[in-house]
Amino acid sequence: MDEFKFIGEACTLGEGPLWHPLRERLYWFDIPAGKLMSCNAEGGQQRSWLFGEAASAAGWVDRDTLLVATASGLQKFDINRGTWDTLCPLEADNKITRSNDGRVAPDGSFWIGTMGYNLERDAGAYYRYAKGQLNKILSPITVPNSTCFSPDKKWAYISDTVKRLIWRWQLDGEGNPIDEKQVHIDLREKGAIPDGSVCDAEGFLWNAQWDGWKIVRYDPDGKEERVIKLPVQRPTCPGFGGTDFKRLYITSARDGLSDDALAAQPNAGKIIVIDLDIAGMAEHQIKL
């Protein structure tokens, strides 16, 4: 694939693409700026909001409301007013950590990971917000990533980027993780760095690979099915959207790139748009 479309402004660390199926708009973040951005399917009608602290992931509550994960808590965000209220703290007393990768599960719970601002080893954890309660489900974690869920609702996928592993974790009928997580994709021999992931409607997992210039599709057994080379070095997270969910939006980062590297990839930090012949799924609605 030689042609790509780019939308949005160049983010330091773009993350968390979320297609709101009721508003038919894309939402995403520049984490260190604490900035939430939005546009229509083609990149027009852009809007943005500042949270005053790092912000990284969201889920949709209803047409006019998002749940936004920031460094200090889970925020109930009113899209029309641009205001928010804190639903619950998220390591608010820990100044070392911030939120990172997250996604709404099929049962309506919200999975969110935390990590150190400076990648402090084992500083983070994974949490699950369900039925008004935030519970820690896994620790320690250094860089939580690849949070997504199989269409049959049987598996959650998560990663610790520094370990170069993507795990799968079995879910019970109520969406709770059970038993031990299993290695699903082992990227250690390839030296690949797994960042964000999303599942398509066929149960294949799409993983953006930091410093890899690519996004890779893996089959339900964890085998590489296809590779799409990208014109940016640091893709961060994919998300499906558009009216038929065949459009893939991939956030990316400029963070840590040299002046020469940025000159060679002027679209680093923007969203890469790819139209596919494969459909994704609508993001699940969060149940508060």
TIDRENBA-595224 format. One record per residue (C-alpha): residue number from 1; x, y, z. Coordinates in steps of 0.02 Angstrom, whole numbers. Each point is the difference from the previous one (the first is absolute). Last residue first. Example, Ala and Ser with C-alpha at 12.3 -4.5 7.8 and 13.67 -1.06 7.14 Angstrom:
BEGIN
> 2;684;-53;357
> 1;-69;-172;33
This chain:
BEGIN
> 288;-1062;167;1710
> 287;-25;-121;-143
> 286;118;40;-143
> 285;-62;-21;-177
> 284;104;-117;-106
> 283;104;66;-144
> 282;-80;-45;-165
> 281;87;-145;-84
> 280;130;-11;-137
> 279;-35;-41;-180
> 278;126;-65;-126
> 277;15;68;-177
> 276;104;142;70
> 275;11;189;-8
> 274;155;64;90
> 273;12;165;94
> 272;162;48;88
> 271;-26;119;145
> 270;135;131;26
> 269;151;-12;114
> 268;123;-31;-141
> 267;-65;81;-159
> 266;165;85;-42
> 265;92;-166;-6
> 264;176;34;-66
> 263;8;172;81
> 262;-58;-79;163
> 261;141;-126;-7
> 260;128;137;-33
> 259;-66;104;145
> 258;15;-153;113
> 257;-149;-101;58
> 256;-33;-17;187
> 255;-187;36;-8
> 254;-66;24;-175
> 253;-140;-126;26
> 252;-137;-92;-95
> 251;-187;-34;-1
> 250;-70;-127;-121
> 249;-176;17;-70
> 248;-62;-152;-96
> 247;-151;22;-113
> 246;-105;-154;-33
> 245;-120;38;143
> 244;-144;18;-126
> 243;-46;180;44
> 242;176;46;50
> 241;100;-72;142
> 240;129;-128;54
> 239;138;41;123
> 238;188;-20;-7
> 237;130;51;130
> 236;178;67;10
> 235;86;15;-168
> 234;180;55;27
> 233;106;-2;-156
> 232;-123;82;-118
> 231;-28;-39;-185
> 230;-83;-167;40
> 229;32;-176;-62
> 228;-154;-111;11
> 227;40;-177;56
> 226;-114;-150;-23
> 225;-52;-163;83
> 224;124;-18;143
> 223;-52;-146;110
> 222;-80;30;169
> 221;-127;-141;-11
> 220;-142;123;-31
> 219;96;68;-151
> 218;124;143;17
> 217;-3;163;-99
> 216;157;108;8
> 215;19;189;-2
> 214;162;73;-61
> 213;144;124;13
> 212;76;-109;138
> 211;56;132;124
> 210;-159;-39;98
> 209;-101;-142;-76
> 208;-186;28;-25
> 207;-93;-165;25
> 206;-155;-58;-93
> 205;-81;-155;77
> 204;-108;-117;-103
> 203;-169;-51;71
> 202;-93;12;-164
> 201;-88;161;52
> 200;167;88;28
> 199;98;5;161
> 198;99;153;58
> 197;179;24;57
> 196;114;131;77
> 195;189;-17;15
> 194;102;-157;-27
> 193;188;24;-21
> 192;77;-119;-127
> 191;169;-80;35
> 190;-47;-145;-113
> 189;56;-125;130
> 188;-94;90;138
> 187;-165;21;-92
> 186;-97;-139;86
> 185;-185;7;-43
> 184;-132;-89;106
> 183;93;-32;164
> 182;-134;-56;123
> 181;-87;89;143
> 180;-39;-109;151
> 179;-175;-55;50
> 178;-144;123;-15
> 177;-23;179;-60
> 176;-175;64;40
> 175;-113;41;-148
> 174;-161;-64;77
> 173;-3;-164;-97
> 172;181;-36;47
> 171;150;74;-89
> 170;161;-87;-52
> 169;159;105;-6
> 168;106;17;-156
> 167;177;65;11
> 166;102;108;-116
> 165;186;-11;36
> 164;143;119;-34
> 163;44;8;186
> 162;21;189;-10
> 161;-171;17;-81
> 160;-95;-86;140
> 159;-148;-64;-98
> 158;-186;-32;8
> 157;-129;-102;-95
> 156;-167;-46;77
> 155;-83;-160;-56
> 154;-170;-86;-3
> 153;-108;143;-62
> 152;-25;-85;-171
> 151;59;162;-81
> 150;170;-14;87
> 149;49;144;114
> 148;129;139;1
> 147;137;76;108
> 146;162;-2;-99
> 145;97;96;133
> 144;56;12;181
> 143;179;67;17
> 142;87;-57;161
> 141;-127;-116;79
> 140;-3;-66;179
> 139;-139;-39;19
> 138;-164;-69;-67
> 137;-185;14;41
> 136;-10;160;102
> 135;-183;41;30
> 134;-97;159;-39
> 133;-182;-10;53
> 132;-155;80;-76
> 131;-66;-163;-71
> 130;164;-34;-90
> 129;165;94;-14
> 128;141;-124;-30
> 127;179;46;45
> 126;172;-49;-66
> 125;157;53;93
> 124;151;114;-10
> 123;168;31;83
> 122;77;-166;-54
> 121;157;86;-68
> 120;-14;189;-10
> 119;-45;45;-178
> 118;33;186;32
> 117;-181;51;24
> 116;-27;-166;88
> 115;-142;-110;-59
> 114;-186;-27;23
> 113;-119;-116;-92
> 112;-185;15;-34
> 111;-138;-127;-30
> 110;-176;72;-5
> 109;-150;-114;30
> 108;-145;-7;-122
> 107;-9;-190;-14
> 106;82;7;-172
> 105;153;89;74
> 104;33;187;-10
> 103;179;48;-41
> 102;159;62;84
> 101;183;44;-29
> 100;90;125;111
> 99;-47;82;164
> 98;133;92;99
> 97;128;-48;131
> 96;138;78;106
> 95;-113;121;93
> 94;-91;-141;89
> 93;-141;70;108
> 92;-121;7;-148
> 91;33;-183;-39
> 90;-163;6;-99
> 89;-131;97;97
> 88;-185;-31;-31
> 87;-143;76;-99
> 86;83;170;-16
> 85;-111;130;-80
> 84;25;78;-170
> 83;-33;153;-107
> 82;12;32;-187
> 81;-182;52;-4
> 80;-51;-103;-152
> 79;118;-146;31
> 78;-43;-20;185
> 77;143;-102;73
> 76;-17;-123;143
> 75;180;-10;58
> 74;96;-153;60
> 73;141;58;110
> 72;169;80;36
> 71;102;-21;-158
> 70;-152;8;-112
> 69;-121;-132;-63
> 68;-151;72;-90
> 67;-177;-70;8
> 66;-97;85;-138
> 65;-170;83;-2
> 64;-115;80;-129
> 63;-60;-147;-104
> 62;15;-123;144
> 61;138;-73;108
> 60;140;-8;-128
> 59;172;-62;51
> 58;161;96;18
> 57;189;-12;9
> 56;157;104;32
> 55;-6;158;103
> 54;150;84;83
> 53;-48;151;105
> 52;-89;166;-25
> 51;-147;-81;-87
> 50;8;99;-163
> 49;-137;-10;-133
> 48;4;-10;-189
> 47;-113;19;-152
> 46;23;-39;-185
> 45;-140;17;-126
> 44;98;-96;-132
> 43;109;-156;9
> 42;-94;-105;-127
> 41;-103;-99;125
> 40;-41;152;105
> 39;120;75;126
> 38;42;-7;185
> 37;145;40;115
> 36;35;-31;184
> 35;155;85;69
> 34;94;-37;160
> 33;153;67;-92
> 32;101;-151;55
> 31;-131;-121;-70
> 30;-49;76;-166
> 29;-169;-82;-9
> 28;-132;-68;-118
> 27;-184;18;-48
> 26;-76;-44;-169
> 25;-176;51;-46
> 24;-155;-93;-54
> 23;-100;77;144
> 22;-86;-164;41
> 21;143;-117;-46
> 20;133;100;93
> 19;163;-57;-81
> 18;137;-4;131
> 17;186;21;-36
> 16;98;-15;164
> 15;170;73;-34
> 14;105;140;-77
> 13;163;35;90
> 12;77;166;-52
> 11;-148;27;-113
> 10;5;66;-179
> 9;-171;74;-34
> 8;-142;-100;-71
> 7;-14;-100;-160
> 6;117;-98;-113
> 5;-51;-100;-152
> 4;106;-142;-61
> 3;58;-61;-169
> 2;127;-136;-31
> 1;-86;-157;62
